Every structure is written in C-alpha cells, then in structure tokens.
Amino acid sequence: MANPLNVVGRAHQAAAGPGFTWFVYGSSLDAEAFGSWARDHGYRVPDFSVARPARLPGWRLSFDAPSRMWGGPVASLAEATGDAVEGLAVPMPGEARGLVDHKEGAVSGLYEPVEVTLETEAGPVPALAFRVAPARRLPADGPPAPPYLDVLLRGARASGLSPAWIAKLEALQR
C-alpha cells in the first residue's frame, strides 16, 4: 500500500508503528506555518480536523531551545509541578511517526520524545510530546523569538485554546 503521507527520505522511511497521539503546543499549531514546512519537506499535512484541545499538567512552556531559523529561543517543555501547557491532542497513524520526528526536530537531535498524559474533555489521553534534548538546551530560558511567538499565538488562537492560555502567551510579547 502506498504511504498516504506521500513522503520520501530518511525521516520519511521510518517504519510504521502503532498509531499515537501527538501533543502539539508550538509552531505546528499554526496551519499556515505547518503547511509551508510540509511542502518544503515533501510531506502532506496530517488531518488536524480530528485534533482536540488538551492540557499537559505538571509541565510549563520553556523557551530554552535555540533556533537559527526563528532567530532566537523557541518553545520546549520543562517539568513544573502545579503548572500546565495547552495545545492539541492529534491522533496520528503509525506511518506518520517519521513526519512527527522530523517536524519536531528529533531527527536532528534538537528535541527528544517524551511520553506524557494529557487532560482532555474525554478524559486522560497518553500522548507523545517533544522537548529540547538536554545537550542542546540553552543555559536558561530566554525571551521567545518574536516571529516564533507570533506564529505560536496565531496557532493557539486558531486552535481554540483557552483565553487564559492566549493571555499568558500575549504577556510574553511585552
């Protein structure tokens, strides 16, 4: 059967495993930015119509991932009791794992996958999230790269994340 994601190359050739839920909390929330990346890298954009808002308790959004592309720090996850990160729970077919690893920077070693449990309206959902690899982490959080933050905000609004989360992200613009 042909690969429904229409991909080629090392990340594209990842063996299909079981389906999984991808926790999307960064620039991939923005359909325009994701679509541009997918076209540039030979991927078909996954079906985000099945994505649902989710909350990741026990973690905070950190800006300790260096990015030349964005011109400064971009989002990652850091464990933080009492805090939470909002994003989307996106059900993915097993053959999409290579796409996700590529998009999240795991192929280059910048990010690493971490198994998490999301809170959703339907109850707890096991998921795969990505955080900057310890060896690649900046020494401290920095202010997010302005173009990255703009895309993050646009995606968070379009994804229907909570007004409180949007306000928290908007406060980073100051």
N, C-alpha and C positions, 0 to 999 in steps of 0.2 A: 504494500500500500504506500502511496506517495506521502511524504511528510506534509501535513496540512498547513504548516507554518512557512513552507517554501523557503528553506534556509540552506546555506552551504558554508563550508569551512569548519575549522576546529571546534568552535563552540556549537556550531550547527550540527555537528556529527555526534553529539553526546548521546549515549544510549538512553532510550526511553525507559523510564522507571514508572513507578506508580504516580497517579495524579497527586497533586498537593495544593495547598492554599498558600498564596504568596501575599505577604503583608507589604503593601506599597505605601510609603509615607513620605517620599521625597519627590524629586522632579518627575518621576514616572506618573504622578497623579495628573500631570498636565497632558491632555490628549495631543495637543499640537507638538510639544517638545518630544513626547514619546514617538509620535508618528514620524517626525523628522529623523530621529535616531534610527528607528526601524528601517526606514527607506535607505538611509546611508549605510546600514549594515546588512542589508539583504533579508530582513525579516518582514513577515506580515504581522501587523499589530494584533495582539490577542483580543478576544472578546471581553471587553470590560463591562458590557451590559449586565453581566452576572455578578459584578463586584458589589459589595455591600460595605457601608461604613463599619469600622471596627476600632476598638480601643485596645492598646497594649499596656496593661498595668505593670508597674514595677520598673519602668524604663522612662528615660527622658530623651528629648531630642538634643543631641550634642552637635556642635559644629567644629569637629576635630579631624575631618577628612580633607586632606589637601586636594585641590583641583586646579590644574593649569587651564583646563577648558573653561571653567567658570570664573577663573581669576581670583580664587580665594577659597576659604573653607566652605564645605558643603555638609549636608546632614548625615548623621550617623545616629546610633543608639548607644546609650550608656545606662547601665543598671542604676535605678534610683527608687528606693522604697518610697511609696506614697505618691509617686508621680505617674504619668501615663502619656503615651503618644497616640495621636489619632491618625488614621489612614484608612486604606481599603483592604478588605479581605477578598482576594481574587482567586477563585477556583481555576486551576490550570491543569491541562492534560500532562501526563508524564513526559511526552516528547517536547514539551516547552521548557524543560529544565535548562537546556543549553542556552536558550534565549534569555532566561532569567539570570543565569550565572553571568552571561555576557553583559547584559544591561546593568546589573548590579556591581560590576567591577570585580567579581570573584575570579574571572578568567585571568585577569592581570595580577591578582593577589592584593588589590587595594582593599577589597571588602571580603568578609567571610560570612557564610551562612550560620544562622543560629536558630534552633528550634524554639518556638515560643507558643504561648496560648493566648489567643485573642478573646476579648469580650465582644459579642455581637448581640443583636436583638434576638437571635435564635439560640443563644447560649454560647458556651465556650467552644472555640474552634482551634485545633492545633494548626500551626502555620510555620512557614519559613520566612524569616526576616534576615536582613543583612546589616552588618555593622563593619566599620573600618577595622582592618586587621591590626592587632597591637603593634606590630613592627612598622606600620605605615602611619600610625596615628600621630597627629601634631602634639607637641608637648602640653598644650592647653587649648580649650575651646577658644575660638576667635569669632569675630563678627562674621555672619554669613556673607558670602559673595553677593553683592546686590542683584546681579542678573539672575542668579540662582534663586534668591529669595522671592523675586518677582514671579518666577515660574512656579515655585512651591506654593505661593499664595494663590495664584491663578488656578492651579490644580486643586488645592484644598477647597476653594470656593465652588468650583465646578463639580467636585465630588460630593458636595453636600455635607462636609464635615461641620462640626458644631460651631455656633457663633463664638463660644468661649475659646475654641482652638484657633479660629481665624484671628480673634483679637490677640491671642498670645503670639501668633506669627507676625501680625501687623506691628506689635510692640518692638519687634526686632529691627524694624526699619528705622527706628529713631536713633 
